[in-house]
């Protein structure tokens, strides 16, 4: 697994997201088509685990959270930036999503949840905000941000 292969893998996914509203319908579609039991979910989780192990994902740390923006918004990623965080029993900094946020929750410990969600997808609509929280163990979370927009409060 390399960052280049990971980018290609994500480009295939973001192509399916391009132009779709970030809403509950997208949340339901992602969980039905690419949810925790799917081959695409397993492949993304394996890629993230490999990237963390190799040191090119989550290569920064602050306040007990390992994180990193692996890709800035780009045409091949259909305008999405890509971040991955590694969190264990912690709440991160409060922030807002001017254009929304798409999260892939990948528990590393059985029972770990992100903002109350188990393995799978969580779509936060434009204008939403939260303090991202992992409880019940350790999880990786992949963030797709339209145009890379995030506002820390």
C-alpha positions as a Python dict, from the first residue, in 0.01 Angstrom:
ca = {
    (1, 'X'): (0, 0, 0),
    (2, 'X'): (131, 340, -99),
    (3, 'X'): (-17, 692, -80),
    (4, 'X'): (-56, 681, -459),
    (5, 'X'): (-258, 358, -448),
    (6, 'X'): (-467, 499, -163),
    (7, 'X'): (-539, 812, -370),
    (8, 'X'): (-653, 601, -666),
    (9, 'X'): (-876, 397, -436),
    (10, 'X'): (-1033, 714, -294),
    (11, 'X'): (-1076, 872, -638),
    (12, 'X'): (-1301, 582, -734),
    (13, 'X'): (-1517, 649, -430),
    (14, 'X'): (-1526, 1029, -461),
    (15, 'X'): (-1636, 992, -825),
    (16, 'X'): (-1953, 831, -688),
    (17, 'X'): (-2003, 1120, -444),
    (18, 'X'): (-1948, 1403, -689),
    (19, 'X'): (-2242, 1643, -705),
    (20, 'X'): (-2451, 1458, -445),
    (21, 'X'): (-2596, 1653, -152),
    (22, 'X'): (-2440, 1571, 184),
    (23, 'X'): (-2756, 1459, 361),
    (24, 'X'): (-2929, 1162, 523),
    (25, 'X'): (-2997, 1004, 182),
    (26, 'X'): (-2623, 998, 109),
    (27, 'X'): (-2559, 856, 457),
    (28, 'X'): (-2805, 574, 388),
    (29, 'X'): (-2665, 510, 38),
    (30, 'X'): (-2304, 495, 159),
    (31, 'X'): (-2394, 250, 435),
    (32, 'X'): (-2595, 34, 193),
    (33, 'X'): (-2337, 35, -88),
    (34, 'X'): (-2005, 71, 98),
    (35, 'X'): (-2099, -17, 457),
    (36, 'X'): (-1908, -221, 713),
    (37, 'X'): (-1990, -556, 554),
    (38, 'X'): (-1881, -455, 204),
    (39, 'X'): (-1560, -530, 17),
    (40, 'X'): (-1505, -156, -42),
    (41, 'X'): (-1522, -84, 332),
    (42, 'X'): (-1280, -367, 410),
    (43, 'X'): (-1039, -243, 142),
    (44, 'X'): (-1045, 116, 271),
    (45, 'X'): (-998, -1, 631),
    (46, 'X'): (-705, -223, 530),
    (47, 'X'): (-547, 67, 340),
    (48, 'X'): (-583, 301, 637),
    (49, 'X'): (-439, 43, 877),
    (50, 'X'): (-145, -13, 641),
    (51, 'X'): (-87, 362, 603),
    (52, 'X'): (-84, 412, 980),
    (53, 'X'): (155, 117, 1026),
    (54, 'X'): (386, 254, 753),
    (55, 'X'): (381, 603, 906),
    (56, 'X'): (235, 802, 617),
    (57, 'X'): (-113, 827, 770),
    (58, 'X'): (-181, 991, 1107),
    (59, 'X'): (178, 1113, 1120),
    (60, 'X'): (106, 1406, 1354),
    (61, 'X'): (-13, 1410, 1714),
    (62, 'X'): (-180, 1670, 1933),
    (63, 'X'): (-384, 1633, 2247),
    (64, 'X'): (-381, 1253, 2232),
    (65, 'X'): (-510, 1237, 1875),
    (66, 'X'): (-299, 1116, 1585),
    (67, 'X'): (-403, 1281, 1260),
    (68, 'X'): (-298, 1402, 919),
    (69, 'X'): (-431, 1548, 597),
    (70, 'X'): (-300, 1306, 338),
    (71, 'X'): (-454, 1482, 35),
    (72, 'X'): (-562, 1838, -30),
    (73, 'X'): (-874, 1896, -242),
    (74, 'X'): (-801, 1809, -603),
    (75, 'X'): (-979, 1744, -932),
    (76, 'X'): (-900, 1372, -927),
    (77, 'X'): (-1057, 1354, -578),
    (78, 'X'): (-1360, 1550, -706),
    (79, 'X'): (-1287, 1847, -481),
    (80, 'X'): (-1256, 1652, -156),
    (81, 'X'): (-967, 1667, 87),
    (82, 'X'): (-878, 1350, 277),
    (83, 'X'): (-782, 1334, 645),
    (84, 'X'): (-744, 1033, 871),
    (85, 'X'): (-745, 1041, 1252),
    (86, 'X'): (-660, 776, 1509),
    (87, 'X'): (-857, 827, 1831),
    (88, 'X'): (-899, 628, 2152),
    (89, 'X'): (-1156, 726, 2414),
    (90, 'X'): (-1127, 1098, 2343),
    (91, 'X'): (-1316, 1402, 2221),
    (92, 'X'): (-1146, 1616, 1960),
    (93, 'X'): (-1169, 1992, 1904),
    (94, 'X'): (-1508, 2141, 1821),
    (95, 'X'): (-1541, 2238, 1456),
    (96, 'X'): (-1795, 2320, 1190),
    (97, 'X'): (-1849, 2192, 838),
    (98, 'X'): (-1937, 2481, 605),
    (99, 'X'): (-1994, 2241, 314),
    (100, 'X'): (-2051, 1923, 516),
    (101, 'X'): (-1830, 1628, 604),
    (102, 'X'): (-1832, 1258, 514),
    (103, 'X'): (-1679, 1026, 775),
    (104, 'X'): (-1581, 662, 747),
    (105, 'X'): (-1576, 505, 1094),
    (106, 'X'): (-1334, 213, 1124),
    (107, 'X'): (-1323, 66, 1477),
    (108, 'X'): (-997, -103, 1569),
    (109, 'X'): (-1144, -222, 1900),
    (110, 'X'): (-1475, -406, 1898),
    (111, 'X'): (-1746, -171, 2017),
    (112, 'X'): (-1563, 153, 1941),
    (113, 'X'): (-1796, 423, 1809),
    (114, 'X'): (-1745, 768, 1658),
    (115, 'X'): (-2010, 1023, 1759),
    (116, 'X'): (-2224, 727, 1862),
    (117, 'X'): (-2186, 550, 1526),
    (118, 'X'): (-2032, 203, 1487),
    (119, 'X'): (-1841, 89, 1178),
    (120, 'X'): (-1964, 253, 860),
    (121, 'X'): (-2041, 598, 727),
    (122, 'X'): (-2162, 919, 888),
    (123, 'X'): (-2261, 1217, 671),
    (124, 'X'): (-2269, 1559, 839),
    (125, 'X'): (-2466, 1814, 635),
    (126, 'X'): (-2346, 2162, 541),
    (127, 'X'): (-2352, 2399, 837),
    (128, 'X'): (-2327, 2120, 1097),
    (129, 'X'): (-2075, 2119, 1381),
    (130, 'X'): (-1955, 1873, 1643),
    (131, 'X'): (-1686, 1777, 1887),
    (132, 'X'): (-1573, 1447, 1730),
    (133, 'X'): (-1574, 1179, 1997),
    (134, 'X'): (-1460, 818, 2005),
    (135, 'X'): (-1578, 599, 2291),
    (136, 'X'): (-1568, 226, 2351),
    (137, 'X'): (-1208, 183, 2234),
    (138, 'X'): (-989, 287, 1943),
    (139, 'X'): (-1103, 383, 1593),
    (140, 'X'): (-966, 527, 1274),
    (141, 'X'): (-1187, 785, 1105),
    (142, 'X'): (-1141, 898, 745),
    (143, 'X'): (-1278, 1247, 671),
    (144, 'X'): (-1378, 1368, 327),
    (145, 'X'): (-1425, 1746, 329),
    (146, 'X'): (-1568, 1926, 25),
    (147, 'X'): (-1304, 2179, -85),
    (148, 'X'): (-1116, 2094, 236),
    (149, 'X'): (-1335, 2333, 432),
    (150, 'X'): (-1341, 2304, 811),
    (151, 'X'): (-1379, 2574, 1077),
    (152, 'X'): (-1234, 2511, 1420),
    (153, 'X'): (-1421, 2698, 1693),
}
